[in-house]
Amino acid sequence: MNERISLYVLGLSYSQLQSGAYALILAESEGPRRIPVVIGASEAQSIAISLEGIRTPRPLTHDLFVSFAHAFGVKLSQVFIYRFEDGIFSSELTFTDGNRTVTIDARTSDAIAIALRAHAPIYTTADIIERTGFIIDNGEFTKSGELDEDSLDEDADDNNPAFNDDNDITSRRSQRPPYNGNESPRPEQMSIEQLETTLSELIDNEEYEEAERVSKILDKKKKLRDGDDQLTADNI
């Protein structure tokens, strides 16, 4: 059986090549490699909301799915990205109620959105990591949180094809991963509570220019939480 590699969600990056598309960046739990998966705006919004810990006024589709499973005593035990073919990732969800175990097929974007809400582990194969992964040189992020092109592994562009979750979306390596989790959080990566605390500190320190920027980000996240705004490149 092919070795399984544990993954976690590193973040989301807006696609500069495909309007309305986002790159979901998955990272090895015990390794330097990253996997980009291009997803649609609605799935990106759902994942971003879960990553930020935002509570929506009414449950989204992925929230409803998890609540339905929990109501019947069914637990998501894992997500497995088991195939990469023709630029498309295929995933499956494994559920159990303690007596039976059932595995169903799913789009990778939906599988990840559900896994985040169910706090379930995410796995892929060593072969997929080898074929699609690239390495980020830590510390090479720009001030905006985007990765400098020169910090990418030199052979990555030649070895990696386009990565897709859906047939109609094409991704390229120029879709840059977001902020590195080893650094201090940028305002765009903070929760609403963290932003409010940061804003207060900036005002106390008379750093009004940065306070204005943080205030705008806070307003956008509150609108997103309240369902009044759509996910755009400026929202996350």
N, C-alpha and C positions, 0 to 999 in steps of 0.2 A: 504493500500500500504506500502511495506517495506520502512523503513527510508533510505534515501540516505546519504552517507558519502562522503565528499569532499576529494580528494586526490591530491598530487602533486608528481612529479618525484624527488626523492632524489638523485639518481645517478645510476651508473652501477658498477658491480663487476664481475671480471673474475671468471668463474667456475673452481675450482680445480679438479672437478670430471669428467666433460665432456669436451673433447677437442673441441674447437671451440664454446663453449656455454658461455653465459653471463647471469648474474642475474640482471634483472631490478628491482630496489627497489622503491616501491611506499610508500608514507607516508601519514598518516592522516593530514589534514590541521589543525585540532584542536584536536590533540591527540597524544599519544606517540607510537602508533602501526605502524608497517611496514609490507608490503606485498612483498615477493620476487616472481618474475615471470621469469622463464628461457626462454631466447630467443636466436635466432641464431646470428651468427657473422654479417651478412649483416644488420639485423635490429638493432643490437647494434651499428654498425657504423653509421647508419642513425640517431639514437637517440643521440649518442655522438656528432655528427656534429652539431645538432640543439642545444644541451645544451651548446656547446662551442661557438656558434655563428659563426661558420666557413662558409665562402662562397665558394662553390665548383665552378670550372670553368663552369660546365654544371649542370643543375638541376637533382637531383636524383628523383627516382620514387615518393617518398612522396612529394617532392617539386612540381613535375609536377601535382600530384593529387590536391594539394591545389591551385595551379595557375589556373588549369582548372575550379575548382569550383568558384573561385573568378571572373574569366572572364565571367561567366554566372550569376553572382550576387547571388551565393549560399554560405551560411555561415554555418560552422560547429558550432552548438550551444552547443553540449556536447558529451562526450564519457561516456558510462555507462558500467561498468564491472558488468554484471547482473547474472552470474552463475559461480559456481565452482563445477565441477563434474569429478570424476575419475582423479583428479590431473590436470585438464585442466580448465583454465579461458576462459570464453566466453564474448565477448564485442560487443557493437553496437555503431554506429555513428548516430547522429541525425542531419540532415541538414534542413535548411529552406531558402526560397527565399523571405520571407515576406508574402507570400500567402499560400504556401503549406509547410508542414513539412513531411519529409521522414526519416525513420530509416532503416539502413542497417546493416547487420552482418559483423563482421571483426575480424581478429586475434588481440589479445590484443597488440602485439608488433607493428603492423601496425597502430592500433587505436591511440596508444600513440605517435608514430612518427608523425602522422598527427596532433594530438591535439597540440603538441608542436609548430608546424609551424603555426597553425591557432589560437594559443593563446586561445584554448577552454578549459573549465573546465572538470575535470575528476571526475567521481563518481563511487561508488560501494555501495553495501548494507551493513547494519549493520550485517547481518548474515554472509556474506563473511568475513568481518573484524574479526568477532568473531571466525570464523573457521580457518582462515589462517594467521591472524596477529600475530606478536610477538613484544615484547617491548625491546628497546635498552636502557640500562642505560647510560644516557648522561655523557660524560667525560671519558668513558672507551675505547677510541680508542688508538691504538698504534701509534708510531711515523710514521709508514708507512701509516696510515689512515685506517688500517683494524681493525676490532672489535675483542677484546679479547674474547675468547670463554667463559670465566668465567663471562662476563658481560651480557650474554644473560639470559632472564628469565628462571628459572629452569625448568618450566613445558613446555617450548616452544617445545622442541624436541619431547615430547610425544604427544603433541596435533596437531602438524603440519605434514601433509603428504608431498609428493613431489609436487612441484609447477611447472606446465608446461604451456607453450603457445602452444606447439606442442606435438603430441603424442609420437614422437621418442626421446624426450629429458627428462631426469630425473634430478631433482634438490634435494639437501639436504640442511639442515640448515648450513652446514659448508661452504657454499658459502657466504662469508661475505659481508655485506654492505660496501660501500666506505665511504670516508671522511664525517664527520658530518658537516652540513652547519653552525652550530653555532661557529665553530672554524675558525681560520684564514686559508685561502685557501692554499692548498699545490700546488707546481708547476704543478703537474699533473692535477689539477682542474682549472688552470688559462687559460685565453684566450691568444692568441698570443700577443696582445698588452700588457697585464699584464706581460707576461713572458719577453718581451723586456725591459720593465721598470725595472723589478726585476733584470734582468741580468746586466743592466747598474749600478744599485745601488750596487750590489754585487761586481762588478769590482771596483767601486769607493771606496768601503770599504775594498778592497784587500782580499775579501773572495773568493779566486780563486777556491778552491775545490768545493764549492757549486755552484759557477758560471759555472764551467764545467758541472755539473749535469743539471743545468737549461738550459744551451746551448744545450745539447743533446735532452732534452725534447722539446725545441723550434724547433729544426730542424725536429724532428719527426712530430710535429703538422703542420709545414709548408708543409711537404710532404703529410700528410693526406689531408690538404686543397687543395693542387694542384692535388690530385688524384693519387699520385705516390706511396702511401703506403696503405696497408691493416690494418684494425684494429686488433691489437694483444694485449696481456696482457701488453706490454710495451708502447702502444700508448696512453693509457688514465690513 
